[in-house]
Amino acid sequence: MLSQIQRFGGAMFTPVLLFPFAGIVVGIAIMLSNPLFVGPALTAPDSLFAQIVHIIEEGGWTVFRNMPLIFAVGLPIGLAKQAQGRACLAVLMSFLTWNYLINAMGMTWGTFFGVDFSIDPIPGSGLTMMAGIKTLDTSIIGAIAISGIVTALHNRYFDKPLPVFLGIFQGTSFVVIVAFMVMIPCAWLTLLGWPKVQMGIESLQAFLRTAGALGVWIYTFLERILIPTGLHHFVYGPFIFGPAAVEGGIQMYWAQHLQEFSQSTEPLKTLFPQGGFALHGNSKVFGSVGIALALYYTASPENRVRVAGLLIPATLTAMLVGITEPLEFTFLFISPLLFAAHAVLAATMATVMYMCGVVGNMGGGLLDQFLPQNWIPMFHNHASMVLTQIGIGVCFTGIYFAVFRFLILHFNLKTPGREESEIKLYSKADYKAARGKTTAAPTPAFGQAAGFLDALGGARNIRSVNNCATRLRITLVDMALTQSDDIFKALGAHGVVRHGDAIQVIVGLNVPVVRDQLETLMNDTSLTEPKSMTEAVS
């Protein structure tokens, strides 16, 4: 069950990866529409510059205005076991069918369900427009549910053989037919239950608003501590992209009101108190530096140059784009204690910032969110908040360093570069010694993927492949057929996590490419038997 939940959480990352660039475009466009930055002449409605900026901004809004549709279509890429493109088509058709059915049932029997479909779909009405359909506003929650149901139907029925005279309905057509029948009761149940869910969400919002700093601490702690399980997507998803904190999600709401907030002299915490639930990126920007410094200074002096080679790119990745896993997984499996301390410090830093008036949309890194969506547009009227945030962040960089250094030295934790845990650069000779044999080399372009395939026991030993931001998530037939962790590391992996028949290979930010290559190799019948990857690690 946990493996399936992890797979689902990892699949959510496919659509999430679309948001950073869209956020940068919208943030810069809104900044260029602000007369405080470019002057009133350029922002006048008849200005060519203002018109061009408006056009670009509208293009940037594409992702935010269609989040449920994007999540519905994007999830099958990670969840479908085969023919992901056809699965996306089946989900798209079924998701639209579901919304049309809700519209028809609501217009016909709205009084029975207690929903008034005659009103305009404005925020707070419980209704929305989805691809031109007036329907219940289920946000990404409904999209995820329908996508999961239809993808499961795809996995079960896509390759189901039908009689010859029914051959035209085989494959995707059959999946859509089955899904159509399933969508009818799904639409009925949605109309019956979702209004009550909306009331519950509103109650949750009220609780979180009244919980104040405690709510921010709990949210941020859970968002960090659940990273190893992959379940952190389910913590931040409803807040950032769904209605758990504010209508439409924090990311879209913040972008929509960015110009208004930037031009107001009211404290941002007064304008947008829900922004405290999007401060978890501060641990990436400020905490990562303290962690890296602690790992560096606790390494043996003779190993520090090589440790720096490991930590610098991982830390820059965390700070600039908000992907922390390369750094966090460097110490997570050596000492879970350090990761627990990291989660506590991250939650505490976000809470202190919130108590000092810091809010915004800062769940990512410097390049995608901090600078374009917060610091640059807000600095003119909210410079004190930005400087307060930076000051608190720098202080916590020092706290991170002190806490991590103390824990590493006090408990003699074998972090990279300490004593026998020396950082070692693997060579072909090391790999040959570990394998004890050499055979044919794989295609150079697919070298690392081919190496992973062999280390995993070959294509026949793999049941399913998925990925999140930096990890391959693989379900195996027999864990005993896999090679040792050292082999994976020799192939370039940052680490390996094993649990039952599931294995996670920490690859890095290029994991989507590696996954595609791995699936290509698995579909090649000539590679169904394990082969050596000697050249892959040269």
Number of C-alpha atoms within 10 A of each C-alpha: 6 12 18 11 14 21 23 24 23 26 24 26 18 21 20 18 12 13 17 16 15 18 22 19 22 26 27 19 22 24 22 22 23 20 14 15 14 12 12 13 12 18 21 14 12 10 13 12 15 19 16 11 21 19 11 16 20 13 13 21 17 13 19 22 14 15 23 24 23 21 23 28 24 25 27 32 21 22 27 25 18 16 16 19 13 19 31 23 15 26 29 22 16 26 27 18 18 26 23 19 22 25 21 17 19 24 16 11 15 17 11 12 17 12 19 16 22 10 11 13 16 11 11 10 14 20 20 19 15 20 11 10 15 22 25 25 26 21 22 23 18 21 22 23 15 22 27 19 16 29 28 18 21 31 19 13 17 21 15 12 13 13 9 9 7 10 12 12 16 19 19 20 15 23 27 27 15 16 25 20 11 17 25 16 13 19 22 16 13 19 24 15 12 17 18 12 13 17 12 13 16 17 13 15 19 13 13 19 17 11 13 17 20 14 17 26 26 16 23 29 23 18 22 23 21 15 17 17 14 19 21 20 20 16 17 21 20 19 23 23 25 22 23 25 25 23 18 23 22 27 24 22 18 23 21 16 13 22 19 14 21 23 16 14 12 12 17 20 18 10 15 17 19 25 25 30 29 23 26 27 26 28 32 28 29 24 27 27 24 25 26 24 22 22 24 25 16 21 25 17 12 12 18 20 15 17 24 19 11 19 23 16 13 21 28 20 23 27 25 18 20 27 22 24 23 24 23 22 20 20 20 18 16 14 17 14 17 21 21 15 16 24 22 18 23 27 26 21 27 30 26 17 22 24 15 14 19 24 27 28 25 26 23 25 24 24 16 22 25 25 19 21 27 22 21 18 25 24 15 15 18 22 14 15 21 19 14 15 23 16 13 17 21 17 16 22 23 18 17 26 21 15 17 24 21 14 16 20 12 9 10 12 18 18 25 25 24 23 14 10 14 18 19 12 10 16 13 15 12 16 23 17 11 14 15 8 10 14 10 10 15 19 13 11 10 18 22 25 27 29 27 26 28 23 21 26 22 21 22 16 21 19 14 18 21 25 28 25 23 21 28 23 22 21 22 22 16 16 18 12 14 19 16 14 17 16 22 24 20 23 27 20 18 21 21 19 15 12 11 10 15 19 21 20 24 26 26 22 16 11 20 19 12 22 19 15 19 23 18 14 19 20 12 11 9 8 18 17 14 17 19 20 28 22 20 23 21 14
